[in-house]
Amino acid sequence: MMTTLIPQLNADLSELADRVRNSLVQVTVGRRGSGSGVVFSDDGLVITNSHVVSGKGRRSSGDRLQVTLPDGAVVAGELLAKDEESDVAVLKIEGAEGNLPELHPIELGDSRSLRAGQWVMAMGYSWGVAGAAAGGIVIGAGPGLPESPGIGRDWIAVDLSLRPGYSGGPLVDHQGRLIGMSTMMAGLDVGMAVPVHVIKEFVKEAIGGGSA
């Protein structure tokens, strides 16, 4: 039984990571470095962390915002809206001559039903590795987690190390559905992610006239 179970598990996880990579992008601002992002809709919306695109207020008007797509193509990005408190930003990408490339939006999951012990995978551009992956389990989710940044804010705490480059990247469940966005480390091997329901609410507000 074990001789077939482990190879099948490895194959399933590799296939899941490949699916998620179809929606994973790299976000670069000038020469300040980069982070990750994820395709949110087929009309060119991309979500990432606010700190990835703003550098906590250090972004200058001359910095170019670029998005590297899963096929390696590099396109320009426009910042539509960001919120530093929730650390979410919404970008709009555009292809050559205004034509959008083929995009693969990630499937959205349910962050409100997360329970401690559930398996999750984070993906991003960690240490220059395109489509890097890290797996772990949920420690807890919801508002008021001990040691979580921001009193009263919803967070997902996961037992995995979100190395540099994972910021803004997708945190997915066992079906490859987006449940959160990797954001920061809160302790040794304790990663924090913004829940997808918080992201959806912000995107809805931003498209309806949020402030950048």
C-alpha positions as CSV (number, residue, x, y, z in Angstrom):
1,M,0.0,0.0,0.0
2,M,2.7,2.5,1.0
3,T,4.7,1.7,-2.1
4,T,1.9,3.1,-4.3
5,L,0.5,5.8,-2.0
6,I,3.6,8.0,-1.8
7,P,4.3,8.1,-5.6
8,Q,0.6,8.9,-6.2
9,L,0.7,11.6,-3.6
10,N,3.8,13.1,-5.2
11,A,2.2,13.0,-8.6
12,D,-1.0,14.7,-7.3
13,L,0.9,17.5,-5.6
14,S,3.1,18.1,-8.6
15,E,-0.1,18.3,-10.8
16,L,-1.7,20.7,-8.4
17,A,1.4,23.0,-8.4
18,D,1.4,23.0,-12.2
19,R,-2.2,24.1,-12.2
20,V,-1.6,26.9,-9.8
21,R,1.5,28.1,-11.8
22,N,-0.8,28.9,-14.7
23,S,-2.2,31.8,-12.5
24,L,1.0,32.8,-10.8
25,V,2.9,36.0,-11.8
26,Q,5.9,37.9,-10.7
27,V,5.5,41.6,-9.9
28,T,8.5,43.9,-10.2
29,V,8.7,47.6,-9.4
30,G,11.7,49.4,-10.9
31,R,14.9,48.0,-9.5
32,R,13.7,47.6,-5.9
33,G,13.1,43.9,-6.2
34,S,10.0,41.9,-6.8
35,G,7.3,39.8,-5.3
36,S,4.5,37.5,-6.5
37,G,1.0,38.0,-7.6
38,V,-1.9,35.9,-8.9
39,V,-4.3,36.4,-11.9
40,F,-7.7,37.2,-10.4
41,S,-9.8,37.7,-13.6
42,D,-9.5,37.1,-17.3
43,D,-9.8,40.8,-18.0
44,G,-6.4,41.5,-16.6
45,L,-6.8,42.0,-12.9
46,V,-3.9,40.8,-10.7
47,I,-3.7,40.8,-6.9
48,T,-0.6,41.2,-4.8
49,N,0.5,42.7,-1.5
50,S,0.4,46.4,-1.1
51,H,4.0,46.3,0.3
52,V,5.2,44.6,-3.0
53,V,4.1,47.5,-5.1
54,S,4.6,50.4,-2.7
55,G,7.7,49.5,-0.7
56,K,5.9,51.0,2.3
57,G,5.7,54.4,0.7
58,R,9.1,54.4,-1.0
59,R,7.8,53.9,-4.5
60,S,8.8,56.8,-6.8
61,S,6.9,58.1,-9.9
62,G,9.7,56.8,-12.1
63,D,9.4,53.2,-11.0
64,R,8.0,51.0,-13.7
65,L,5.5,48.3,-12.6
66,Q,6.0,45.1,-14.6
67,V,4.3,41.7,-14.5
68,T,5.9,38.6,-15.7
69,L,3.3,36.1,-16.9
70,P,3.6,32.3,-16.5
71,D,4.8,31.9,-20.1
72,G,7.7,34.4,-19.3
73,A,6.2,37.3,-21.2
74,V,6.7,40.7,-19.4
75,V,3.9,43.2,-19.6
76,A,3.2,46.6,-18.1
77,G,1.0,46.8,-15.0
78,E,-1.1,49.7,-13.6
79,L,-1.8,50.1,-9.9
80,L,-5.6,50.4,-9.6
81,A,-5.9,50.4,-5.8
82,K,-4.1,49.4,-2.6
83,D,-4.7,49.3,1.1
84,E,-1.7,49.2,3.4
85,E,-3.8,48.1,6.4
86,S,-5.0,44.9,4.8
87,D,-1.8,44.7,2.6
88,V,-3.7,44.1,-0.6
89,A,-3.2,45.7,-4.0
90,V,-5.1,45.4,-7.3
91,L,-3.2,45.7,-10.6
92,K,-4.4,45.9,-14.2
93,I,-2.2,44.4,-16.9
94,E,-2.2,45.0,-20.6
95,G,-0.5,43.3,-23.5
96,A,1.2,44.7,-26.5
97,E,-0.9,47.2,-28.5
98,G,-3.6,46.9,-25.8
99,N,-4.3,43.3,-26.5
100,L,-4.6,41.1,-23.4
101,P,-2.6,37.9,-23.4
102,E,-4.4,34.6,-22.6
103,L,-4.9,34.6,-18.9
104,H,-5.8,31.8,-16.5
105,P,-7.6,33.2,-13.4
106,I,-7.2,31.2,-10.2
107,E,-10.2,29.4,-8.8
108,L,-11.4,30.9,-5.6
109,G,-11.9,28.9,-2.4
110,D,-13.5,29.4,1.0
111,S,-11.3,31.0,3.6
112,R,-14.1,31.2,6.2
113,S,-14.4,27.5,6.5
114,L,-10.7,26.9,7.2
115,R,-9.8,24.7,10.2
116,A,-6.6,24.0,12.1
117,G,-4.8,21.0,10.6
118,Q,-5.9,21.5,7.0
119,W,-3.1,21.2,4.4
120,V,-2.2,24.2,2.3
121,M,0.4,25.1,-0.4
122,A,2.1,28.5,-0.9
123,M,3.6,29.4,-4.3
124,G,5.7,32.3,-5.5
125,Y,9.0,33.5,-6.9
126,S,11.2,32.6,-3.9
127,W,14.9,33.2,-4.1
128,G,14.6,33.7,-7.9
129,V,12.9,30.3,-8.4
130,A,9.9,30.7,-10.7
131,G,6.9,28.8,-9.3
132,A,8.5,27.8,-6.0
133,A,6.2,25.8,-3.7
134,A,6.1,25.2,0.1
135,G,3.6,23.0,1.9
136,G,2.3,23.1,5.4
137,I,-0.8,23.1,7.6
138,V,-3.2,25.7,8.9
139,I,-2.4,26.8,12.5
140,G,-5.5,28.9,12.8
141,A,-7.7,31.4,10.9
142,G,-9.9,34.3,11.7
143,P,-9.7,37.5,13.7
144,G,-7.9,37.8,17.0
145,L,-5.2,35.1,16.4
146,P,-2.5,35.4,19.2
147,E,0.5,37.3,18.0
148,S,-1.2,38.3,14.7
149,P,-0.5,41.8,13.3
150,G,-3.4,44.1,13.4
151,I,-6.0,43.8,16.2
152,G,-9.3,42.5,15.0
153,R,-8.1,41.7,11.5
154,D,-8.7,38.4,9.8
155,W,-5.6,36.3,9.1
156,I,-4.6,32.8,8.2
157,A,-1.7,31.5,10.2
158,V,0.2,28.6,8.5
159,D,3.0,26.3,9.6
160,L,5.4,27.0,6.8
161,S,8.2,29.4,6.1
162,L,7.3,32.2,3.6
163,R,10.7,33.0,2.3
164,P,11.5,36.2,0.4
165,G,9.6,36.3,-2.9
166,Y,6.4,34.5,-1.6
167,S,4.8,37.9,-0.7
168,G,1.7,38.4,-2.8
169,G,1.6,34.8,-4.0
170,P,-1.3,32.4,-3.7
171,L,-2.0,30.2,-0.7
172,V,-4.1,27.3,-2.0
173,D,-6.0,24.4,-0.6
174,H,-5.8,20.7,-1.6
175,Q,-7.8,21.4,-4.8
176,G,-5.7,24.3,-5.9
177,R,-8.3,27.0,-5.0
178,L,-7.1,30.3,-3.6
179,I,-7.8,30.6,0.1
180,G,-5.3,33.4,0.9
181,M,-2.4,35.6,-0.1
182,S,1.0,35.0,1.5
183,T,2.1,38.2,3.3
184,M,4.7,37.9,6.1
185,M,6.3,35.8,8.8
186,A,5.1,36.3,12.3
187,G,7.5,34.0,14.0
188,L,9.7,30.9,13.5
189,D,8.0,28.9,10.7
190,V,4.7,30.8,11.2
191,G,3.5,32.4,8.0
192,M,0.6,34.8,7.8
193,A,-1.7,35.2,4.8
194,V,-4.6,37.5,4.0
195,P,-7.8,35.5,3.6
196,V,-9.4,35.4,0.2
197,H,-12.7,36.7,1.5
198,V,-10.9,39.9,2.6
199,I,-9.3,40.1,-0.9
200,K,-12.6,39.7,-2.7
201,E,-14.2,42.4,-0.6
202,F,-11.3,44.8,-1.4
203,V,-11.4,44.0,-5.1
204,K,-15.1,44.7,-5.3
205,E,-14.6,48.0,-3.5
206,A,-11.6,48.9,-5.7
207,I,-13.4,48.2,-9.0
208,G,-16.4,50.2,-7.7
209,G,-14.2,53.2,-7.1
210,G,-11.6,52.5,-4.3
211,S,-8.6,54.7,-3.8
212,A,-5.1,54.0,-5.0
